[in-house]
Amino acid sequence: MYVREREYDEGVLPVQEAQENLRMIRALMERSTKYSTFSGLSGVFAGLVSIIGCLVQWLYVLSLSPESRAVPFIVNWAAVIALAIGMDFLLTKRRAAQVGKTVISRLGKLMALASAPGLGAGALLTLYFLHRGMMDEVYPFWMLSYGIAVCAVGLFSQKEVSRLGWAFLLAGTLTLLAQFLLPSLRSAQIGLAMIGISFGGFHIVYGITVSRRNGW
């Protein structure tokens, strides 16, 4: 009796409380599956903006001398990220209202926390490659970091989200292998092509798939 009281006093989680926490987690996951706030239009828009960013990088930034590419590189991709995030917020807010949810929720906070390590790692790797003057080498690490973040979010969301994350992980791995096995090709060519396929094509396919099931 004394041992049990001591364990409880030291913070051992009661079985009933643990079961209640599991029940709440399951309820959140079931609700997110039935009534997702993810907007298919947001995925399509993000894909189109990413493809435009690749074209700007290919046609304009790469035409500059290597020592003068850093600022245009940052401006181009910062604009892509800002547009994608801004439109995602607006469309997610619209979708949330349609399914009776709010943009900021407990589940949303859990997803943000889950994605933070992957996205943070991608940002740090970007700063490192910029500092080293190796901007063309960063693309596969964007795919891998983003894939890790999306897979983490997929634990709380629909199965399509997890599949999207694994697709990015595969794309990043293939890009690294291509850069290693095909040294005759420029890293920028391989990387940008795969960025267009992944951030562009994958997002568009994901957006259309989700929208066909849940509506636009």
Secondary structure, DSSP 4 states (H G I P E B T S, - for coil): -HHHHHHHHTTPPPHHHHHHHHHHHHHHHHHHHHS----HHHHHHHHHHHHHHHHHHHHTGGGS-GGG-HHHHHHHHHHHHHHHHHHHHHHHHHHHHHTT--SS-HHHHHHHHHHHHHHHHHHHHHHHHHHTT-GGG-HHHHHHHHHHHHHHHHTTS-HHHHHHHHHHHHHHHHHHHHHHH-TTS-HHHHHHHHHIIIIIIIHHHHHHHHHHHH--
